[in-house]
């Protein structure tokens, strides 16, 4: 019985050795050049181009701004409001969140940090600091249609505002 067990073990070991050496000498992907993939073709005969999908905005609506009357007063985060910082008030986003606000009329955008609660009028979705509103070139009425996109915290050296419209 012991002799049969040794024979089986040797056979299994030999099989593993042969299989391993065969796998090592098996052709690899680089040995066989694959033909380049042909781009998909539209039924009309034109190549199909893939377009990256734009992520859905967090929100779209009206923005307003607040300035001198609130300057130096405490915000919901506990810091003092500074109308020259790039900050904003939002009803539900966590304090400290970063939002890209894009003016839908002129496509200017700015990154703001949520540090306060508001806006009070329910038809508005965000209340911007004076500086953020200026960067967006909001109209004299102080209102603008905007798109909000949540973003990760920017690097300290990152650009905070886009002043020109990319075309």
mmCIF file of the C-alpha atoms, coordinates in Angstrom:
data_MODEL
# 
_entry.id   MODEL 
# 
loop_
_atom_site.group_PDB 
_atom_site.id 
_atom_site.type_symbol 
_atom_site.label_atom_id 
_atom_site.label_alt_id 
_atom_site.label_comp_id 
_atom_site.label_asym_id 
_atom_site.label_entity_id 
_atom_site.label_seq_id 
_atom_site.pdbx_PDB_ins_code 
_atom_site.Cartn_x 
_atom_site.Cartn_y 
_atom_site.Cartn_z 
_atom_site.occupancy 
_atom_site.B_iso_or_equiv 
_atom_site.pdbx_formal_charge 
_atom_site.auth_seq_id 
_atom_site.auth_comp_id 
_atom_site.auth_asym_id 
_atom_site.auth_atom_id 
_atom_site.pdbx_PDB_model_num 
ATOM 1   C CA . UNK A 1 1   ? 0.000   0.000  0.000   1.00 0.00 ? 1   UNK A CA 1 
ATOM 2   C CA . UNK A 1 2   ? 2.819   2.339  0.883   1.00 0.00 ? 2   UNK A CA 1 
ATOM 3   C CA . UNK A 1 3   ? 4.423   1.603  -2.474  1.00 0.00 ? 3   UNK A CA 1 
ATOM 4   C CA . UNK A 1 4   ? 1.209   2.550  -4.326  1.00 0.00 ? 4   UNK A CA 1 
ATOM 5   C CA . UNK A 1 5   ? 0.959   5.831  -2.370  1.00 0.00 ? 5   UNK A CA 1 
ATOM 6   C CA . UNK A 1 6   ? 4.537   6.774  -3.289  1.00 0.00 ? 6   UNK A CA 1 
ATOM 7   C CA . UNK A 1 7   ? 3.837   5.917  -6.918  1.00 0.00 ? 7   UNK A CA 1 
ATOM 8   C CA . UNK A 1 8   ? 0.718   8.146  -6.941  1.00 0.00 ? 8   UNK A CA 1 
ATOM 9   C CA . UNK A 1 9   ? 2.572   11.004 -5.243  1.00 0.00 ? 9   UNK A CA 1 
ATOM 10  C CA . UNK A 1 10  ? 5.445   10.735 -7.735  1.00 0.00 ? 10  UNK A CA 1 
ATOM 11  C CA . UNK A 1 11  ? 2.985   10.679 -10.638 1.00 0.00 ? 11  UNK A CA 1 
ATOM 12  C CA . UNK A 1 12  ? 1.210   13.785 -9.303  1.00 0.00 ? 12  UNK A CA 1 
ATOM 13  C CA . UNK A 1 13  ? 4.535   15.589 -8.784  1.00 0.00 ? 13  UNK A CA 1 
ATOM 14  C CA . UNK A 1 14  ? 5.717   14.661 -12.270 1.00 0.00 ? 14  UNK A CA 1 
ATOM 15  C CA . UNK A 1 15  ? 2.390   15.851 -13.729 1.00 0.00 ? 15  UNK A CA 1 
ATOM 16  C CA . UNK A 1 16  ? 2.698   19.177 -11.931 1.00 0.00 ? 16  UNK A CA 1 
ATOM 17  C CA . UNK A 1 17  ? 6.285   19.582 -13.158 1.00 0.00 ? 17  UNK A CA 1 
ATOM 18  C CA . UNK A 1 18  ? 5.332   18.874 -16.766 1.00 0.00 ? 18  UNK A CA 1 
ATOM 19  C CA . UNK A 1 19  ? 2.281   21.153 -16.608 1.00 0.00 ? 19  UNK A CA 1 
ATOM 20  C CA . UNK A 1 20  ? 4.342   23.984 -15.115 1.00 0.00 ? 20  UNK A CA 1 
ATOM 21  C CA . UNK A 1 21  ? 7.051   23.695 -17.753 1.00 0.00 ? 21  UNK A CA 1 
ATOM 22  C CA . UNK A 1 22  ? 4.456   23.614 -20.518 1.00 0.00 ? 22  UNK A CA 1 
ATOM 23  C CA . UNK A 1 23  ? 2.794   26.737 -19.151 1.00 0.00 ? 23  UNK A CA 1 
ATOM 24  C CA . UNK A 1 24  ? 6.149   28.510 -19.027 1.00 0.00 ? 24  UNK A CA 1 
ATOM 25  C CA . UNK A 1 25  ? 6.784   27.744 -22.680 1.00 0.00 ? 25  UNK A CA 1 
ATOM 26  C CA . UNK A 1 26  ? 3.236   28.481 -23.827 1.00 0.00 ? 26  UNK A CA 1 
ATOM 27  C CA . UNK A 1 27  ? 2.914   31.298 -26.338 1.00 0.00 ? 27  UNK A CA 1 
ATOM 28  C CA . UNK A 1 28  ? 2.196   34.678 -24.838 1.00 0.00 ? 28  UNK A CA 1 
ATOM 29  C CA . UNK A 1 29  ? 0.091   37.550 -26.160 1.00 0.00 ? 29  UNK A CA 1 
ATOM 30  C CA . UNK A 1 30  ? 3.238   39.309 -27.382 1.00 0.00 ? 30  UNK A CA 1 
ATOM 31  C CA . UNK A 1 31  ? 4.165   36.229 -29.455 1.00 0.00 ? 31  UNK A CA 1 
ATOM 32  C CA . UNK A 1 32  ? 0.999   36.629 -31.487 1.00 0.00 ? 32  UNK A CA 1 
ATOM 33  C CA . UNK A 1 33  ? 0.264   40.113 -32.709 1.00 0.00 ? 33  UNK A CA 1 
ATOM 34  C CA . UNK A 1 34  ? -3.436  40.854 -32.532 1.00 0.00 ? 34  UNK A CA 1 
ATOM 35  C CA . UNK A 1 35  ? -4.815  42.831 -35.433 1.00 0.00 ? 35  UNK A CA 1 
ATOM 36  C CA . UNK A 1 36  ? -5.712  46.382 -34.414 1.00 0.00 ? 36  UNK A CA 1 
ATOM 37  C CA . UNK A 1 37  ? -9.327  46.808 -33.431 1.00 0.00 ? 37  UNK A CA 1 
ATOM 38  C CA . UNK A 1 38  ? -11.400 48.562 -36.027 1.00 0.00 ? 38  UNK A CA 1 
ATOM 39  C CA . UNK A 1 39  ? -13.372 51.520 -34.691 1.00 0.00 ? 39  UNK A CA 1 
ATOM 40  C CA . UNK A 1 40  ? -17.131 51.000 -34.656 1.00 0.00 ? 40  UNK A CA 1 
ATOM 41  C CA . UNK A 1 41  ? -18.819 52.270 -37.788 1.00 0.00 ? 41  UNK A CA 1 
ATOM 42  C CA . UNK A 1 42  ? -22.076 54.193 -37.952 1.00 0.00 ? 42  UNK A CA 1 
ATOM 43  C CA . UNK A 1 43  ? -24.719 52.714 -40.288 1.00 0.00 ? 43  UNK A CA 1 
ATOM 44  C CA . UNK A 1 44  ? -24.138 55.705 -42.581 1.00 0.00 ? 44  UNK A CA 1 
ATOM 45  C CA . UNK A 1 45  ? -20.485 54.634 -42.924 1.00 0.00 ? 45  UNK A CA 1 
ATOM 46  C CA . UNK A 1 46  ? -18.941 57.271 -40.630 1.00 0.00 ? 46  UNK A CA 1 
ATOM 47  C CA . UNK A 1 47  ? -16.747 56.236 -37.693 1.00 0.00 ? 47  UNK A CA 1 
ATOM 48  C CA . UNK A 1 48  ? -18.499 56.443 -34.356 1.00 0.00 ? 48  UNK A CA 1 
ATOM 49  C CA . UNK A 1 49  ? -16.784 58.717 -31.850 1.00 0.00 ? 49  UNK A CA 1 
ATOM 50  C CA . UNK A 1 50  ? -17.203 58.126 -28.155 1.00 0.00 ? 50  UNK A CA 1 
ATOM 51  C CA . UNK A 1 51  ? -18.188 61.176 -26.169 1.00 0.00 ? 51  UNK A CA 1 
ATOM 52  C CA . UNK A 1 52  ? -17.492 61.327 -22.457 1.00 0.00 ? 52  UNK A CA 1 
ATOM 53  C CA . UNK A 1 53  ? -20.687 61.695 -20.494 1.00 0.00 ? 53  UNK A CA 1 
ATOM 54  C CA . UNK A 1 54  ? -20.969 64.853 -18.439 1.00 0.00 ? 54  UNK A CA 1 
ATOM 55  C CA . UNK A 1 55  ? -21.796 63.958 -14.851 1.00 0.00 ? 55  UNK A CA 1 
ATOM 56  C CA . UNK A 1 56  ? -25.199 65.020 -13.614 1.00 0.00 ? 56  UNK A CA 1 
ATOM 57  C CA . UNK A 1 57  ? -25.139 68.278 -11.656 1.00 0.00 ? 57  UNK A CA 1 
ATOM 58  C CA . UNK A 1 58  ? -25.863 68.210 -7.951  1.00 0.00 ? 58  UNK A CA 1 
ATOM 59  C CA . UNK A 1 59  ? -28.417 70.981 -8.517  1.00 0.00 ? 59  UNK A CA 1 
ATOM 60  C CA . UNK A 1 60  ? -29.478 73.656 -11.001 1.00 0.00 ? 60  UNK A CA 1 
ATOM 61  C CA . UNK A 1 61  ? -31.335 76.787 -9.928  1.00 0.00 ? 61  UNK A CA 1 
ATOM 62  C CA . UNK A 1 62  ? -31.103 80.397 -8.818  1.00 0.00 ? 62  UNK A CA 1 
ATOM 63  C CA . UNK A 1 63  ? -28.193 81.775 -6.833  1.00 0.00 ? 63  UNK A CA 1 
ATOM 64  C CA . UNK A 1 64  ? -27.965 84.989 -4.861  1.00 0.00 ? 64  UNK A CA 1 
ATOM 65  C CA . UNK A 1 65  ? -25.178 86.607 -2.875  1.00 0.00 ? 65  UNK A CA 1 
ATOM 66  C CA . UNK A 1 66  ? -24.744 88.308 0.466   1.00 0.00 ? 66  UNK A CA 1 
ATOM 67  C CA . UNK A 1 67  ? -22.221 90.940 1.378   1.00 0.00 ? 67  UNK A CA 1 
ATOM 68  C CA . UNK A 1 68  ? -21.563 93.952 3.576   1.00 0.00 ? 68  UNK A CA 1 
ATOM 69  C CA . UNK A 1 69  ? -24.556 93.589 5.934   1.00 0.00 ? 69  UNK A CA 1 
ATOM 70  C CA . UNK A 1 70  ? -23.253 90.163 7.055   1.00 0.00 ? 70  UNK A CA 1 
ATOM 71  C CA . UNK A 1 71  ? -19.498 90.836 6.885   1.00 0.00 ? 71  UNK A CA 1 
ATOM 72  C CA . UNK A 1 72  ? -17.782 89.943 10.173  1.00 0.00 ? 72  UNK A CA 1 
ATOM 73  C CA . UNK A 1 73  ? -20.823 88.113 11.606  1.00 0.00 ? 73  UNK A CA 1 
ATOM 74  C CA . UNK A 1 74  ? -20.615 84.444 12.648  1.00 0.00 ? 74  UNK A CA 1 
ATOM 75  C CA . UNK A 1 75  ? -21.576 81.778 10.112  1.00 0.00 ? 75  UNK A CA 1 
ATOM 76  C CA . UNK A 1 76  ? -23.132 78.385 10.856  1.00 0.00 ? 76  UNK A CA 1 
ATOM 77  C CA . UNK A 1 77  ? -19.616 76.891 10.859  1.00 0.00 ? 77  UNK A CA 1 
ATOM 78  C CA . UNK A 1 78  ? -18.561 79.272 13.635  1.00 0.00 ? 78  UNK A CA 1 
ATOM 79  C CA . UNK A 1 79  ? -16.125 81.270 11.509  1.00 0.00 ? 79  UNK A CA 1 
ATOM 80  C CA . UNK A 1 80  ? -16.741 84.929 10.802  1.00 0.00 ? 80  UNK A CA 1 
ATOM 81  C CA . UNK A 1 81  ? -18.228 85.716 7.404   1.00 0.00 ? 81  UNK A CA 1 
ATOM 82  C CA . UNK A 1 82  ? -15.761 87.425 5.085   1.00 0.00 ? 82  UNK A CA 1 
ATOM 83  C CA . UNK A 1 83  ? -17.409 88.754 1.947   1.00 0.00 ? 83  UNK A CA 1 
ATOM 84  C CA . UNK A 1 84  ? -14.047 88.610 0.138   1.00 0.00 ? 84  UNK A CA 1 
ATOM 85  C CA . UNK A 1 85  ? -13.542 84.847 0.668   1.00 0.00 ? 85  UNK A CA 1 
ATOM 86  C CA . UNK A 1 86  ? -14.851 82.222 -1.760  1.00 0.00 ? 86  UNK A CA 1 
ATOM 87  C CA . UNK A 1 87  ? -17.566 80.792 0.467   1.00 0.00 ? 87  UNK A CA 1 
ATOM 88  C CA . UNK A 1 88  ? -21.283 80.090 0.270   1.00 0.00 ? 88  UNK A CA 1 
ATOM 89  C CA . UNK A 1 89  ? -24.386 79.166 2.224   1.00 0.00 ? 89  UNK A CA 1 
ATOM 90  C CA . UNK A 1 90  ? -26.378 76.025 1.417   1.00 0.00 ? 90  UNK A CA 1 
ATOM 91  C CA . UNK A 1 91  ? -29.320 74.455 3.227   1.00 0.00 ? 91  UNK A CA 1 
ATOM 92  C CA . UNK A 1 92  ? -28.224 70.802 3.315   1.00 0.00 ? 92  UNK A CA 1 
ATOM 93  C CA . UNK A 1 93  ? -24.639 70.241 2.160   1.00 0.00 ? 93  UNK A CA 1 
ATOM 94  C CA . UNK A 1 94  ? -22.212 69.446 4.976   1.00 0.00 ? 94  UNK A CA 1 
ATOM 95  C CA . UNK A 1 95  ? -20.248 72.433 6.218   1.00 0.00 ? 95  UNK A CA 1 
ATOM 96  C CA . UNK A 1 96  ? -16.785 72.308 4.665   1.00 0.00 ? 96  UNK A CA 1 
ATOM 97  C CA . UNK A 1 97  ? -18.056 70.826 1.376   1.00 0.00 ? 97  UNK A CA 1 
ATOM 98  C CA . UNK A 1 98  ? -16.637 72.232 -1.851  1.00 0.00 ? 98  UNK A CA 1 
ATOM 99  C CA . UNK A 1 99  ? -18.914 73.127 -4.753  1.00 0.00 ? 99  UNK A CA 1 
ATOM 100 C CA . UNK A 1 100 ? -18.182 74.257 -8.289  1.00 0.00 ? 100 UNK A CA 1 
ATOM 101 C CA . UNK A 1 101 ? -20.735 76.950 -9.137  1.00 0.00 ? 101 UNK A CA 1 
ATOM 102 C CA . UNK A 1 102 ? -21.175 77.690 -12.851 1.00 0.00 ? 102 UNK A CA 1 
ATOM 103 C CA . UNK A 1 103 ? -23.087 80.719 -14.142 1.00 0.00 ? 103 UNK A CA 1 
ATOM 104 C CA . UNK A 1 104 ? -25.246 79.241 -16.907 1.00 0.00 ? 104 UNK A CA 1 
ATOM 105 C CA . UNK A 1 105 ? -25.436 82.557 -18.773 1.00 0.00 ? 105 UNK A CA 1 
ATOM 106 C CA . UNK A 1 106 ? -21.712 83.210 -19.260 1.00 0.00 ? 106 UNK A CA 1 
ATOM 107 C CA . UNK A 1 107 ? -20.167 79.821 -18.259 1.00 0.00 ? 107 UNK A CA 1 
ATOM 108 C CA . UNK A 1 108 ? -17.852 81.371 -15.670 1.00 0.00 ? 108 UNK A CA 1 
ATOM 109 C CA . UNK A 1 109 ? -17.290 79.182 -12.642 1.00 0.00 ? 109 UNK A CA 1 
ATOM 110 C CA . UNK A 1 110 ? -15.855 79.377 -9.155  1.00 0.00 ? 110 UNK A CA 1 
ATOM 111 C CA . UNK A 1 111 ? -15.070 76.886 -6.388  1.00 0.00 ? 111 UNK A CA 1 
ATOM 112 C CA . UNK A 1 112 ? -16.634 77.785 -3.058  1.00 0.00 ? 112 UNK A CA 1 
ATOM 113 C CA . UNK A 1 113 ? -16.527 76.223 0.387   1.00 0.00 ? 113 UNK A CA 1 
ATOM 114 C CA . UNK A 1 114 ? -19.834 75.798 2.208   1.00 0.00 ? 114 UNK A CA 1 
ATOM 115 C CA . UNK A 1 115 ? -19.496 77.491 5.588   1.00 0.00 ? 115 UNK A CA 1 
ATOM 116 C CA . UNK A 1 116 ? -23.016 78.770 6.272   1.00 0.00 ? 116 UNK A CA 1 
ATOM 117 C CA . UNK A 1 117 ? -26.696 77.833 6.088   1.00 0.00 ? 117 UNK A CA 1 
ATOM 118 C CA . UNK A 1 118 ? -29.152 79.439 3.706   1.00 0.00 ? 118 UNK A CA 1 
ATOM 119 C CA . UNK A 1 119 ? -30.341 80.947 1.478   1.00 0.00 ? 119 UNK A CA 1 
ATOM 120 C CA . UNK A 1 120 ? -33.546 82.007 3.160   1.00 0.00 ? 120 UNK A CA 1 
ATOM 121 C CA . UNK A 1 121 ? -35.748 82.355 0.034   1.00 0.00 ? 121 UNK A CA 1 
ATOM 122 C CA . UNK A 1 122 ? -36.829 78.804 -0.875  1.00 0.00 ? 122 UNK A CA 1 
ATOM 123 C CA . UNK A 1 123 ? -36.635 79.472 -4.636  1.00 0.00 ? 123 UNK A CA 1 
ATOM 124 C CA . UNK A 1 124 ? -32.832 79.889 -4.378  1.00 0.00 ? 124 UNK A CA 1 
ATOM 125 C CA . UNK A 1 125 ? -30.369 77.019 -4.076  1.00 0.00 ? 125 UNK A CA 1 
ATOM 126 C CA . UNK A 1 126 ? -27.198 78.790 -2.892  1.00 0.00 ? 126 UNK A CA 1 
ATOM 127 C CA . UNK A 1 127 ? -26.112 82.105 -1.396  1.00 0.00 ? 127 UNK A CA 1 
ATOM 128 C CA . UNK A 1 128 ? -22.625 83.142 -2.541  1.00 0.00 ? 128 UNK A CA 1 
ATOM 129 C CA . UNK A 1 129 ? -20.099 85.473 -0.984  1.00 0.00 ? 129 UNK A CA 1 
ATOM 130 C CA . UNK A 1 130 ? -19.614 88.843 -2.662  1.00 0.00 ? 130 UNK A CA 1 
ATOM 131 C CA . UNK A 1 131 ? -16.288 87.755 -4.220  1.00 0.00 ? 131 UNK A CA 1 
ATOM 132 C CA . UNK A 1 132 ? -17.744 84.541 -5.637  1.00 0.00 ? 132 UNK A CA 1 
ATOM 133 C CA . UNK A 1 133 ? -20.645 86.500 -7.160  1.00 0.00 ? 133 UNK A CA 1 
ATOM 134 C CA . UNK A 1 134 ? -18.212 88.982 -8.739  1.00 0.00 ? 134 UNK A CA 1 
ATOM 135 C CA . UNK A 1 135 ? -16.165 86.186 -10.282 1.00 0.00 ? 135 UNK A CA 1 
ATOM 136 C CA . UNK A 1 136 ? -19.347 84.753 -11.790 1.00 0.00 ? 136 UNK A CA 1 
ATOM 137 C CA . UNK A 1 137 ? -20.209 88.227 -13.094 1.00 0.00 ? 137 UNK A CA 1 
ATOM 138 C CA . UNK A 1 138 ? -23.713 88.006 -11.679 1.00 0.00 ? 138 UNK A CA 1 
ATOM 139 C CA . UNK A 1 139 ? -26.079 90.642 -12.980 1.00 0.00 ? 139 UNK A CA 1 
ATOM 140 C CA . UNK A 1 140 ? -26.955 93.828 -11.139 1.00 0.00 ? 140 UNK A CA 1 
ATOM 141 C CA . UNK A 1 141 ? -30.003 92.125 -9.625  1.00 0.00 ? 141 UNK A CA 1 
ATOM 142 C CA . UNK A 1 142 ? -27.661 89.833 -7.674  1.00 0.00 ? 142 UNK A CA 1 
ATOM 143 C CA . UNK A 1 143 ? -29.319 86.704 -9.034  1.00 0.00 ? 143 UNK A CA 1 
ATOM 144 C CA . UNK A 1 144 ? -28.112 84.146 -11.575 1.00 0.00 ? 144 UNK A CA 1 
ATOM 145 C CA . UNK A 1 145 ? -29.089 80.735 -12.884 1.00 0.00 ? 145 UNK A CA 1 
ATOM 146 C CA . UNK A 1 146 ? -26.331 78.353 -11.825 1.00 0.00 ? 146 UNK A CA 1 
ATOM 147 C CA . UNK A 1 147 ? -25.259 74.754 -11.869 1.00 0.00 ? 147 UNK A CA 1 
ATOM 148 C CA . UNK A 1 148 ? -23.780 73.192 -8.710  1.00 0.00 ? 148 UNK A CA 1 
ATOM 149 C CA . UNK A 1 149 ? -21.318 70.315 -8.894  1.00 0.00 ? 149 UNK A CA 1 
ATOM 150 C CA . UNK A 1 150 ? -19.805 68.693 -5.808  1.00 0.00 ? 150 UNK A CA 1 
ATOM 151 C CA . UNK A 1 151 ? -16.015 68.540 -5.955  1.00 0.00 ? 151 UNK A CA 1 
ATOM 152 C CA . UNK A 1 152 ? -13.270 67.203 -3.723  1.00 0.00 ? 152 UNK A CA 1 
ATOM 153 C CA . UNK A 1 153 ? -11.269 69.670 -1.683  1.00 0.00 ? 153 UNK A CA 1 
ATOM 154 C CA . UNK A 1 154 ? -8.924  71.522 -4.052  1.00 0.00 ? 154 UNK A CA 1 
ATOM 155 C CA . UNK A 1 155 ? -5.175  71.646 -3.535  1.00 0.00 ? 155 UNK A CA 1 
ATOM 156 C CA . UNK A 1 156 ? -3.908  74.807 -1.891  1.00 0.00 ? 156 UNK A CA 1 
ATOM 157 C CA . UNK A 1 157 ? -2.255  75.819 -5.166  1.00 0.00 ? 157 UNK A CA 1 
ATOM 158 C CA . UNK A 1 158 ? -5.192  74.911 -7.406  1.00 0.00 ? 158 UNK A CA 1 
ATOM 159 C CA . UNK A 1 159 ? -6.901  77.570 -9.474  1.00 0.00 ? 159 UNK A CA 1 
ATOM 160 C CA . UNK A 1 160 ? -10.063 78.618 -7.704  1.00 0.00 ? 160 UNK A CA 1 
ATOM 161 C CA . UNK A 1 161 ? -11.864 80.456 -10.480 1.00 0.00 ? 161 UNK A CA 1 
ATOM 162 C CA . UNK A 1 162 ? -12.306 80.308 -14.199 1.00 0.00 ? 162 UNK A CA 1 
ATOM 163 C CA . UNK A 1 163 ? -12.572 83.857 -15.483 1.00 0.00 ? 163 UNK A CA 1 
ATOM 164 C CA . UNK A 1 164 ? -12.739 83.214 -19.207 1.00 0.00 ? 164 UNK A CA 1 
ATOM 165 C CA . UNK A 1 165 ? -15.128 81.113 -21.188 1.00 0.00 ? 165 UNK A CA 1 
ATOM 166 C CA . UNK A 1 166 ? -13.381 78.108 -22.809 1.00 0.00 ? 166 UNK A CA 1 
ATOM 167 C CA . UNK A 1 167 ? -14.292 77.724 -26.493 1.00 0.00 ? 167 UNK A CA 1 
# 
